[in-house]
Amino acid sequence: MKNTFVYILFSTAFLLSACKKTETKTTETKTEITPPEKFVTDSVKLNDSVKFNEMLSVDYSAKMLIFPTIKDKSLLDSIYYDKKGITDYSKLGLQTFLEKDKTDFFSSVKEESKEWISDIDRPQTWESGSFMKLISQSDDFLQIEYLYTSYEGGAHGNYSFNTRVFDLKNNRKLDLKDITTMPKGRLEELLMKNINKIPSGTTDSDGAVNNSEMLLVDVIPANKDFYFDEKNLYFHYSPYEIAAFAAGDIIIPVSWKELDGTINPEFKKRLKIN
């Protein structure tokens, strides 16, 4: 009888212990890994025009990219470096900025034209344009092309490009020194060597014209307007920067193989350059 009682007591204790262990297991919480936020892009556009009189009309066009997932203010300031006075980087904020920029542009042309508008002898449409274009976003690098167009009388309009690369991992603009340590002189030699690799599309009566035939400089500098892909580092030059206006904008590639031995190790790893 005594042994039976001890057995029952032991069995009850064992069952209670098992229940507690089961209970403990069921109340344990699992740590969930939150996936990285998906990179999102959007844009705002504005096109408008005003006619001052029978001789002068003015057009305003703009496109701005929006990056809702970028929160770092210093990085956003750098992305919109060419637009002074922006404090709100939301879609509504950028749309409001463009409306004000357009109004200011129209007002400035109207005010400045009072002195010379009577000298215009034929109908003209002046214009101001600024456009952001996404080149690529990969490996935590955001690459953007900025195009500016204008016409204020004369034989032809003007346009220019800026190109910027942003390091989303470290929230800053990428400089050329972050990519390669190649000496300035050697890089200039490569740019001259590769000047004709991407034709500008310029032609004359004899056919295609090489970029090298339209150069205005003896040395092609490595400018700040660069971008890259898995094969090359590209340098982008606006009209008149290194060549005649007829050449248009010129893009010169320098392959990663040509830069071998000078590529920043961290950059090489992130871009998976062999």
N, C-alpha and C positions, 0 to 999 in steps of 0.2 A: 504493500500500500504506500509505504514511504517512497519506494523507488518509483512507483507510478506517479506520485505527486511531483517528485523532482523532475521526471521526464516531461510532464505537462508544463511545468514552470519553465523549463529550458526551451521547449518548443514555442511557447508563447513569446518569450524574450527574443528568440530567433526571428519569428514572424514580424514582431514590432521593429526589430532592427532592419529587416529587409524592406519593410514598408517605408521606413525613414530614408533608406538609401535610394529607393525608387522615387520617393517624393523629392529628394534633393536633386536627383538627376533631371526630373521633369521641370524643376524650377530654374535650372541653369540656362543662361541666355547665350546665344551664339553671336559673335561679332561679325556683322555683315560688312563686306568691302564695297564701298561706294564707288561706282565706275566714274572715271573722269568726265567732266562736263563736256558735252559735244560742242565743238567750235562752230559758231553760227555767224553768218554774214547777212547783211541786208543793205539797202541803199535808199537814198532820197535823191530826187531829181527836180530840177526847176528850169523851165524854159519860158521866157517872156520877152516881149519887145514893145517899144514905144516909138511913135512917129512924131518928131519935133516939128517938121514942116515938110514941104514937098521935096526938099533936097536931102534931108537927113533922118534916117531911122537908126535905132540902136537895138541890138539883140543881146540878151543875157542867157547863158546856158551853163548849167553846173550839174555835176553828179558827185555825191559823196558816199563813200562806203560807211557802213555802220557795223560795229563789232560788239554786240550786246554782252558777250561773255568776257570781254576784257574789262577789268575793274580798276586796274592800276592807273591812277591819274597821271603820273609822270610819263607813263608809256602812251596814254591817250594824247597827252600834250605833244609828244614827239610825232605821233601818227598824223595829227592835224596841225603840224608846225606852221603850215602856210596860211592858216586861217586864224588870225588874231582875234581874241575876244570871246572865244567859245568857253562857256562854263558848264554847259549841259550837253553831254555826249549821247543822250538818248535820241531816238528818231525824231521826236517832237522838237527837241532842243536844236538839232542840226537843221531841221526844216525851217525853224524860226530864224536861225542864223542866215540861211540862204536868202530868205525873204528880205531881211535887213540889208544884206550885202547887195542884193539886186537894187533895192530902193536907193542905197547910197551911190551905187554906180550910175544909175539913171540921173540922179540929182547932180552929181559931179560933172557929167557930160553936158547937161543942160546949162549949168552955171558957167563952165569953161567955154562953151561954144558961143556965148553971147558976143564975144569980140571978133570971132572969125567966121561964124556961120554964113554970113553974107558973101564970103569969098568962094564958097562951094559952087562950082559951075555945072555940076551934074549930080543926079540922084545917087546917094551912097547909103550903104547900111554898115554901120560900125558894129563891132561885136567884142564881147568878152566871154571867154569860156574857161572853165576849170573842171577837170574830170579825173576821178580816181578809178583805177583799174586793178583788180586783184590778179597778180601774176601767179602766185601759188601760196599754199599754206600746208606745210608738211614738216615733219621732224621738229616741231615747235619753232619753225621759222615762218614769219609772215612777210611776203614780198609784195610791194605795192608800186605801181607806176602812176605818176602824176603828170597829166598833160595840160598845158596852158595854151590857149589860142587867143589871138587878138587881131583886130583890124581897125586902124584909125586913119584911113586914107592912104595914098601911095600906090605903088605898083602891085603890091601883094600883101596878104596878111602874114602874120608871124606865128610861130608855135615853138614850144620848147618842152622838154621832158625832164622830170626828176624821177629818180628811182631810189627807193629805200627798203632796207631789209631790217626786220625787227625780230629780236630774240624773245620769244614768248616765255621761255623757260626762266630767263633772268630779267625780264621786263625792261629791255633797253634796245636802242638802235645798234645794229651791228656795224662796226667799222672794218675797213679793209685789213687792218692789222690783226683783226680777230680771225681772219681767214688765211692769210699768207704773210710770211716774213721775207718774201723775195725782194731783193734790193731794187730800188726805184729804177736804176738804169737798165737792169736786165728785164724788168717788166715792160718798160717802154720799148725795148727791142722786140719783145714778143708781140706787142700791140702793132707795131709797124709791120712785122712779118705776117700777121694775120689780118691785115686791114681789108683784104679783098675776099675773105672767106664767106662773108654774108653780103651779097650784092644789095645795094640800096635800091636798085630798080631804075636808076637813071639811064636814059638812052639819048643818043643823038642820031644824026643821019646815017652813021656807020653802024649803029646798033648799040649794044650795052656798053656803058662807060664804067671802068673800074673805079672804086672808091679812091684808090691811090692817085688817080689822075686829077682829082678835084681837091686835094689837100691844100690847106692854107698854112700848115705848120711843118716844121722840119722834125719835130719830136712830138709824139702823141703821148700826152700825160695820162696816167691812170687816175681817172676822175672819181668822184664820190657816187656816181650814178651806176651802180653795179647790181647784178643779181646772179643767180646760179641755178643749175639743175644738176642731174646726176652725171652729166658729161663735162660741162664747162662752167667757167666763171665768165660772165658777159659784162662788157662796159658799153654804156649807152651814151651817145653824143648827139646833142641837139644841133640844128642848122646853125652854121657860122662858128660853132665851137672848135671844130678842127678842119672843116671843109666848106666849100661854097654852098650857098642856099640851094642850088640846083641838086646837090647831092642828097638833100633831105636829112633825116636823122640816120646815123650810122651806128651799127652794133658790131662790136669786135669780140669774138670768143677767144678765151685762153683755156686750153684743156687742163684737166686735173693732172694729166701725165706731164704736161709742160711745167706744172707747178710742183711736181713731186719733190719731196725733200724739204719743202718750205711751208707745207700746209699745217696749220695749227692742229695738234693731235686731238683735242677735244672736238673741234669742228669736223675733222676727218671721221671720227667715230660716229658722231651724230648723223652725218650725211651718208655714212656707210661707203666711203670712198675706198676702193681697193688699191 
